[in-house]
Structure formats: C-alpha cells, structure tokens
Amino acid sequence: MTRPLIGVFDSGVGGLTVLNALLRQVSTADYLYFGDTARLPYGSKSVETVAKYAISAVQFLEQQGAERLVVACNTACALAFQRIASSIHVPALGVIEPGADAGAAASHTKRAVVIATEGTVSSHAYRDALTERGVTAVEKACPLFVPLVEEGWLDHEVTRHVAHIYLEGLFDSHGPDTLILGCTHYPLLKPLLRTVVPPRVCIIDSAEATAAAVRRDLAGGDGRRPNVRFFATDSIEKFRRAGEKFLERDIKDVVHVDLET
Ligand code: DGL
C-alpha cells in the first residue's frame, strides 16, 4: 500500500503543533515539514509579502513530492489561502475552516473569541468563517504571545499577566463560551490560558481540528511509523532546538533551504 506524502508549511516552528497532531491522528502518511524561519514572523507583514513567501514555500514542497499540502500557518491562510492553493497542483487544506468548524460545534452560546496575530485578526477570516456557521466572533490580536512562546515562557508570570490583559472583559457571564486559538504558537499556551479563562470556556486548538480533517480524507495504512523530513530557511540547529518543544519529540534530518525573496 502506498503512503501519501503530506507537505506541512508554516512560517516557522509553530506549525509543528499541527504536525504533532497529524502524527498522532494520521500515522498512515509520511511528511515533509517546511519552516520559513528566516522570514518569520508573517503575523505583522503585508498580504503581498506573506503571499509571496508562502507560495515559494508550498511550491518547494510540491517539487519535493508532496501529494497534498497542509498550510499550517494561520496568517498565511487568513491573508492568502486561495492564492497559495491555486499556485500548486495538489490539494491544499488550511487551518481556518477546520478551526471554525470545531469552534462552531463546541459553542452553545454561539459566541466565540478568536485570538491570533495582527494579520489574521485584521483579515477577519475567522470572523467570516464563524459567521457562516452561525457564530458571532470577537477577534483579539495577541502579538506578544508568539515571542513569549518562542522564548519558552509557557508558564511564566509575565505570560500570565499578558494573557490577563489581552483577555480581560472578553468572557462576561452571558458571553462567549469558546476560545479559538488562531495561531500556530498558541496551543503551547493552552495550559496557561486554561487558568486565565473561566472553566466553562472550551478552548479550541485548530491543530487538532485540522489533523482530524486530514484523517477524514485518508483511510488505511500499513502500520509503519511515519517518516518525516524537515526543511528550514534559517539555522538548522536553531530549528531543531526550538522545534522539539513544539513537536514533543526528537527532530532529525533538517535540511537548510535558501528560497529566493
Ligand atoms: N505561524 C503564524 C500563525 O499561525 C505565527 C508566527 C508568525 O507570525 O509568523 O499565524
């Protein structure tokens, strides 16, 4: 039985939270992971820049043999998913639709809060996807979370303080009952955020929802462990060190790639 080769793309190591979920939920595939670490962050860049960077990355993955693509970067999906998907010849899945599906399924009050990068919030991609599913969304940019996660401050008092400031007043007693993590880095803050939002609030991680969407498309398997190869545009040592936190396992086989800018 042939195993599908899935390319997973993100602006950096954050998308390894999506690969992590894929490895657990879809062990019947092999993977290529591309982290555009030299050009991160995407979250504060323009639509044109993000589209150009993301297209070069997914085209690279297609050239390496990827038979389907998961665009794990929320910002790239929010700003340019259609352009990215139409630049390649294999099917592509983004993280916003699965995240919105899971958020809508979880919310009883049909009101949700989405936290994400500035780019994702200003595109209103999550708000629009949730509106289509009957959910009213409040979107909040949390730009400090990405550097705090990169720093490894996952359970730090500064991060907790920042989270309180960002989320203050968003969950009043009759308000939203669902928090959607609309950025690849935020799943690592889930335990901390759990202590900041009221217990009745369900926290949705689009990494898990995206992996579940891929699993629905793929059946079968030969029982072998997935093979994973990694590509990064900046230091492979740095990618390995930072990435192991996100992937929760050893990272080997990182190849440095220089893409035209
Ligand atoms: N990968 C980005 C996202 O999910 C976060 C990091 C960045 O700003 O590039 O939105």
Boltz pocket constraint, residues with backbone or C-beta under 6 A from the ligand:
constraints:
  - pocket:
      binder: B
      contacts: [[A, 10], [A, 11], [A, 12], [A, 14], [A, 15], [A, 40], [A, 41], [A, 42], [A, 43], [A, 44], [A, 72], [A, 73], [A, 74], [A, 75], [A, 76], [A, 117], [A, 120], [A, 146], [A, 182], [A, 183], [A, 184], [A, 185]]
      max_distance: 6.0
